[in-house]
Amino acid sequence: MRTAFVEAASRWLAAPRPEACAAVASARLVRLEANQPPWHGTGIRVAAGQAYSLFADGRVHWSSRDPTLYGGPRYHLWARVSPGGRIVNPTCESGTFVADVAGELELGVYMGVWKDTFGDLATPASLYRRLTGGLDVLALAWHGEPVAGLAAVDAAGAVHAPAVVPPSFFGAELARLRAAHAPPAQWSYLLDTGHADIFADAIGPTGERTIAVHTHDDQGIVCTPVEFELTPRTRLAWRWRVIEQPSAVAENRSQTHDYVSIATEFDNGRDLTWIWSSQLTPETHFDCPVGAWTARETHWVARSGTGDLGRWCTEERNVHADVLASMGPPPARIVRVWLIAVSSFQHGTARAEFADIVLDDGVHAVRVL
């Protein structure tokens, strides 16, 4: 059955206005089946430095038993230019990028964990077998600047469809580009979870720098590099203000794994993340319930409940002791600090702020934020 998105995109492709023909170098409508691993060619060839845009609709269903477990284009859709291009992902139902190499634009459904920035998977392709659904993607390559191109085609006759998709594909992406904000300074999004528009620099109540996160049916991890020896004296201190929790139930099941946390990544590739749980008892710890992350990530409940929501709270953890208790023999070094927000399992909302993140061992101290 053709969706409203496919109908609208097909109509536009069948009868483009002259202004669109002048702005658009090439356009294709592509169907990506959820159970097919990446990558799939679009037939669109771009030059290095040429801009292209993606407009997408659809759902990738993770379970045949629970229809609430799904993700959309902002998580599952990725692109690259082949051969040799690095992978990119939209942060919503549309995205605009600049080709880093010359070649064919390829699209793929992401499931698992990336091995590298070129789109090789570290997890087996067998993870795709249980997926159903898929994504429909309208891909456009531009002759010139994408903002000018989007404005031209939107003014010439926007692609309209019922409320299941944005009222104008081109107008929505134009507005997103004009309002886009950069990640917090000195922080970047973790490749494995992709770029998102949920973290931003902010100012605290006394003028101090903070990092704020606001996510709805989305997820993301920002990280910053550090070099800090992990000893029995190593402590992580921070302040946070969780305004809205993304889960009202325990977060230790894959179906309800929505949370806000801070984490340290170690030189063995693993990480320990301290969460503000809605229900779980403080000092509880558990391996990540998401299969691709179970062996990599451990969660520790640093704070629980709703009584302190909206208030700035101060935390301090002995990282070495928590690792020893929850993960086994500690590694040698901390290599990155992460901030995490997930609200994509139950499709809810999370809002929080972080400040005054410090690593200290009694002799050396590093201010992370």
C-alpha positions as CSV (number, residue, x, y, z in Angstrom):
1,M,0.0,0.0,0.0
2,R,1.4,3.4,-1.0
3,T,1.7,5.8,1.8
4,A,0.8,9.5,1.8
5,F,4.5,10.3,1.7
6,V,5.2,8.1,-1.3
7,E,2.1,9.5,-3.1
8,A,3.2,13.1,-2.6
9,A,6.8,12.5,-3.5
10,S,5.8,10.5,-6.6
11,R,3.5,13.4,-7.8
12,W,6.4,15.9,-7.3
13,L,8.8,13.7,-9.3
14,A,6.3,13.2,-12.1
15,A,5.7,16.9,-12.6
16,P,8.5,19.1,-11.3
17,R,8.2,22.9,-11.7
18,P,10.8,24.7,-13.9
19,E,12.3,26.3,-10.7
20,A,12.8,22.8,-9.3
21,C,14.5,21.6,-12.5
22,A,16.9,24.5,-12.3
23,A,17.9,23.8,-8.6
24,V,17.8,20.0,-8.5
25,A,20.6,18.0,-10.3
26,S,19.1,14.6,-9.7
27,A,16.2,13.1,-7.7
28,R,15.1,9.5,-6.8
29,L,12.5,7.9,-4.6
30,V,14.0,4.8,-2.9
31,R,12.4,2.1,-0.7
32,L,14.6,0.6,2.0
33,E,13.3,-2.7,3.5
34,A,14.1,-3.0,7.2
35,N,15.4,-6.5,7.0
36,Q,18.0,-5.6,4.4
37,P,21.5,-4.6,5.7
38,P,23.1,-1.5,4.2
39,W,24.1,-0.4,1.6
40,H,21.8,0.3,-1.4
41,G,22.6,2.6,-4.4
42,T,20.3,5.4,-5.4
43,G,21.6,5.9,-8.9
44,I,22.4,9.5,-7.9
45,R,26.0,10.5,-8.6
46,V,27.5,13.5,-6.8
47,A,30.8,15.4,-6.9
48,A,32.9,16.1,-3.9
49,G,31.5,19.2,-2.3
50,Q,28.1,18.8,-3.8
51,A,25.1,19.1,-1.5
52,Y,22.3,16.6,-1.3
53,S,19.1,16.3,0.9
54,L,17.1,13.4,2.1
55,F,13.4,13.3,3.0
56,A,12.1,10.2,4.6
57,D,9.1,8.5,6.1
58,G,8.4,5.1,7.7
59,R,9.1,2.8,10.6
60,V,11.5,0.0,11.4
61,H,9.7,-2.4,13.8
62,W,12.0,-4.2,16.2
63,S,9.5,-6.8,17.5
64,S,6.7,-8.8,15.9
65,R,5.1,-9.0,19.3
66,D,5.2,-5.4,20.5
67,P,4.0,-2.8,18.0
68,T,5.3,0.0,20.2
69,L,8.9,-1.0,19.6
70,Y,10.0,0.9,16.5
71,G,12.3,3.6,15.2
72,G,12.0,6.1,12.4
73,P,14.4,7.8,9.9
74,R,16.1,9.9,12.6
75,Y,17.6,6.7,14.1
76,H,17.7,4.2,11.3
77,L,18.4,6.2,8.1
78,W,22.1,6.6,7.2
79,A,23.8,7.7,4.0
80,R,27.3,7.8,2.4
81,V,28.9,8.5,-0.9
82,S,30.6,5.4,-2.3
83,P,33.4,4.6,-2.7
84,G,35.3,6.1,0.3
85,G,32.8,8.4,1.8
86,R,32.0,8.7,5.5
87,I,28.6,7.9,6.9
88,V,26.1,10.6,8.0
89,N,22.6,10.5,9.4
90,P,19.6,12.9,9.5
91,T,18.5,14.2,12.9
92,C,14.8,14.1,12.0
93,E,12.7,13.1,9.0
94,S,15.0,15.1,6.7
95,G,18.6,16.0,6.4
96,T,21.1,17.9,4.2
97,F,24.7,17.0,3.7
98,V,27.8,17.8,1.6
99,A,29.5,14.9,-0.2
100,D,33.0,14.4,1.1
101,V,34.1,12.4,-2.0
102,A,32.8,11.8,-5.5
103,G,30.7,8.8,-6.2
104,E,27.2,7.3,-5.9
105,L,24.9,8.3,-3.0
106,E,24.0,5.1,-1.0
107,L,21.4,4.7,1.7
108,G,21.0,2.1,4.4
109,V,18.9,1.1,7.4
110,Y,21.2,1.0,10.5
111,M,20.8,-1.7,13.1
112,G,23.5,-2.8,15.6
113,V,26.8,-1.0,16.0
114,W,29.1,0.6,13.5
115,K,32.6,-0.7,13.1
116,D,34.0,2.5,11.6
117,T,33.1,5.8,10.1
118,F,32.8,4.4,6.6
119,G,29.7,2.2,7.3
120,D,31.0,-1.2,8.0
121,L,29.1,-3.0,10.8
122,A,30.7,-4.4,13.9
123,T,27.6,-6.5,14.6
124,P,26.3,-9.4,12.5
125,A,23.9,-8.8,9.6
126,S,21.7,-11.5,11.2
127,L,20.3,-8.7,13.5
128,Y,18.3,-7.5,10.5
129,R,16.3,-10.7,10.1
130,R,13.8,-9.9,12.8
131,L,13.1,-6.4,11.6
132,T,9.9,-5.5,9.6
133,G,8.7,-2.4,7.9
134,G,11.0,0.0,6.1
135,L,11.8,3.5,5.1
136,D,10.8,5.5,1.9
137,V,13.4,8.1,1.0
138,L,13.3,11.0,-1.5
139,A,16.9,11.8,-2.3
140,L,17.9,15.1,-4.1
141,A,21.2,16.3,-5.3
142,W,21.5,20.1,-5.7
143,H,23.1,22.2,-8.4
144,G,24.2,24.9,-5.9
145,E,23.6,25.9,-2.3
146,P,21.0,23.7,-0.6
147,V,19.3,26.5,1.2
148,A,18.7,28.4,-2.0
149,G,17.6,25.2,-3.7
150,L,15.2,24.3,-0.9
151,A,13.7,27.8,-1.0
152,A,13.3,27.7,-4.8
153,V,11.5,24.3,-4.9
154,D,9.4,25.2,-1.9
155,A,8.3,28.5,-3.4
156,A,7.6,26.7,-6.7
157,G,5.2,24.3,-5.2
158,A,5.8,22.6,-1.9
159,V,5.2,18.9,-1.6
160,H,2.1,18.5,0.6
161,A,0.7,15.5,2.2
162,P,-1.7,14.6,5.1
163,A,-0.6,15.1,8.7
164,V,1.4,11.9,8.8
165,V,4.3,13.8,7.2
166,P,5.4,17.4,7.4
167,P,3.1,19.8,5.4
168,S,6.0,20.6,3.2
169,F,9.0,18.4,2.8
170,F,11.2,21.2,1.5
171,G,9.9,23.9,3.8
172,A,10.4,21.8,6.9
173,E,14.0,21.0,6.0
174,L,14.6,24.7,5.1
175,A,13.4,25.7,8.5
176,R,15.5,23.0,10.2
177,L,18.7,24.2,8.4
178,R,18.0,27.8,9.4
179,A,17.5,26.9,13.0
180,A,20.2,24.2,13.3
181,H,22.6,24.4,16.3
182,A,26.0,23.0,16.8
183,P,26.8,20.4,19.5
184,P,28.2,21.7,22.8
185,A,31.7,23.1,22.4
186,Q,34.4,20.5,22.8
187,W,31.8,17.7,22.7
188,S,30.8,15.6,19.8
189,Y,28.1,13.0,19.1
190,L,29.1,9.3,19.5
191,L,29.3,7.6,16.1
192,D,27.3,4.5,17.3
193,T,24.2,6.5,18.1
194,G,24.6,9.1,15.4
195,H,24.2,12.9,15.2
196,A,21.2,14.4,17.0
197,D,20.0,17.9,17.7
198,I,19.2,17.3,21.4
199,F,22.3,18.6,23.3
200,A,23.3,22.3,23.4
201,D,25.4,24.7,25.4
202,A,23.4,26.6,28.1
203,I,23.8,28.9,31.0
204,G,23.1,27.9,34.6
205,P,21.4,30.0,37.4
206,T,24.7,31.7,38.5
207,G,26.1,32.2,35.0
208,E,28.0,29.0,34.8
209,R,28.3,26.9,31.6
210,T,26.0,24.0,31.5
211,I,24.9,21.4,28.8
212,A,21.2,21.1,28.3
213,V,19.4,18.2,26.7
214,H,15.8,18.1,25.4
215,T,14.7,15.0,23.5
216,H,11.4,13.7,22.3
217,D,11.2,10.2,20.8
218,D,14.9,10.5,20.1
219,Q,18.3,9.5,21.6
220,G,21.9,10.7,21.5
221,I,25.3,10.6,23.3
222,V,27.7,13.5,23.3
223,C,31.3,12.8,24.5
224,T,34.5,14.6,25.1
225,P,38.0,13.1,25.3
226,V,40.0,12.9,28.6
227,E,43.1,11.2,29.8
228,F,42.8,10.2,33.4
229,E,44.3,7.3,35.3
230,L,41.8,5.0,37.0
231,T,43.0,4.3,40.5
232,P,41.2,3.5,43.8
233,R,41.2,7.3,44.5
234,T,39.6,8.3,41.1
235,R,36.3,10.1,41.6
236,L,33.8,11.7,39.3
237,A,31.8,14.6,40.5
238,W,29.0,16.5,38.7
239,R,25.8,18.4,39.2
240,W,22.6,17.7,37.2
241,R,19.1,18.9,37.1
242,V,16.6,16.4,35.6
243,I,13.4,18.3,34.7
244,E,11.5,15.5,33.0
245,Q,12.2,11.8,33.0
246,P,11.7,9.8,29.8
247,S,10.4,6.7,31.7
248,A,7.9,6.3,34.5
249,V,8.9,2.6,35.0
250,A,12.1,0.7,35.6
251,E,14.7,1.3,32.9
252,N,16.4,-2.1,33.0
253,R,14.3,-3.7,30.3
254,S,14.9,-3.2,26.6
255,Q,11.3,-2.1,26.1
256,T,11.6,0.7,28.7
257,H,15.3,1.6,28.4
258,D,14.8,5.4,28.4
259,Y,17.0,7.4,30.7
260,V,19.3,10.3,31.4
261,S,22.9,9.7,32.5
262,I,26.6,10.5,32.6
263,A,29.2,7.9,31.8
264,T,33.0,7.3,31.7
265,E,34.4,5.3,28.9
266,F,37.6,3.3,29.5
267,D,40.6,2.2,27.5
268,N,39.1,-1.3,27.1
269,G,36.1,0.1,25.1
270,R,33.6,-0.4,27.9
271,D,31.7,2.3,29.8
272,L,29.9,2.7,33.1
273,T,27.0,5.1,33.1
274,W,25.3,6.6,36.2
275,I,21.6,7.1,35.7
276,W,18.8,9.0,37.4
277,S,16.2,6.3,37.5
278,S,12.5,6.8,38.0
279,Q,12.0,3.5,40.0
280,L,15.1,1.5,40.6
281,T,16.8,1.5,44.0
282,P,19.9,3.6,44.3
283,E,23.2,1.6,44.0
284,T,21.4,-1.0,41.8
285,H,23.5,-1.8,38.7
286,F,22.8,-3.9,35.6
287,D,24.2,-4.6,32.1
288,C,22.6,-2.7,29.3
289,P,19.5,-4.6,28.2
290,V,20.0,-3.7,24.5
291,G,21.6,-6.7,22.9
292,A,24.3,-4.9,20.9
293,W,25.4,-3.0,24.0
294,T,25.1,-5.7,26.8
295,A,28.8,-6.6,26.8
296,R,29.9,-3.0,26.4
297,E,27.9,-0.9,28.8
298,T,26.9,-1.2,32.5
299,H,24.4,1.1,34.3
300,W,24.5,2.2,37.9
301,V,21.6,4.0,39.6
302,A,23.1,7.1,41.2
303,R,19.7,8.7,42.0
304,S,16.1,7.6,41.9
305,G,12.6,8.9,42.1
306,T,10.8,12.1,41.3
307,G,11.2,14.1,44.5
308,D,14.2,16.1,43.3
309,L,13.1,16.7,39.7
310,G,13.7,20.3,38.7
311,R,16.3,20.8,41.4
312,W,20.1,20.9,40.9
313,C,21.6,17.9,42.7
314,T,25.3,17.2,43.4
315,E,26.8,13.7,42.9
316,E,30.2,12.2,43.5
317,R,31.2,8.6,42.7
318,N,34.3,6.6,43.3
319,V,34.7,5.3,39.7
320,H,37.2,2.6,40.6
321,A,34.9,1.1,43.3
322,D,31.8,1.2,41.1
323,V,33.7,-0.5,38.2
324,L,35.0,-3.2,40.5
325,A,31.6,-3.9,42.0
326,S,29.7,-3.9,38.7
327,M,32.1,-4.7,35.9
328,G,35.0,-6.7,37.4
329,P,38.7,-5.8,37.4
330,P,39.0,-2.1,36.5
331,P,40.9,-1.0,33.3
332,A,43.8,1.4,33.4
333,R,42.4,4.7,32.2
334,I,39.3,6.8,31.5
335,V,39.4,8.0,27.9
336,R,36.1,9.9,27.4
337,V,33.2,11.3,29.4
338,W,29.7,10.8,27.9
339,L,26.3,12.5,28.5
340,I,23.4,10.3,27.4
341,A,19.7,10.8,26.9
342,V,17.3,8.2,25.5
343,S,13.6,8.6,24.9
344,S,13.1,6.4,21.8
345,F,11.8,3.2,23.3
346,Q,8.6,4.6,24.9
347,H,8.6,7.6,22.5
348,G,8.5,10.1,25.4
349,T,10.4,13.2,26.5
350,A,13.4,14.0,28.6
351,R,14.8,17.3,29.7
352,A,17.9,17.8,31.9
353,E,21.0,19.9,32.4
354,F,24.6,19.0,33.5
355,A,27.3,21.2,35.1
356,D,30.6,21.1,37.0
357,I,31.8,17.7,35.8
358,V,35.2,17.0,37.4
359,L,37.6,14.0,37.6
360,D,39.8,14.0,40.7
361,D,42.2,11.5,42.4
362,G,43.3,13.7,45.3
363,V,46.5,14.8,43.4
364,H,45.3,15.7,39.9
365,A,41.9,17.2,38.9
366,V,40.5,17.7,35.4
367,R,37.5,19.9,34.9
368,V,35.5,18.3,32.1
369,L,32.7,20.9,32.1
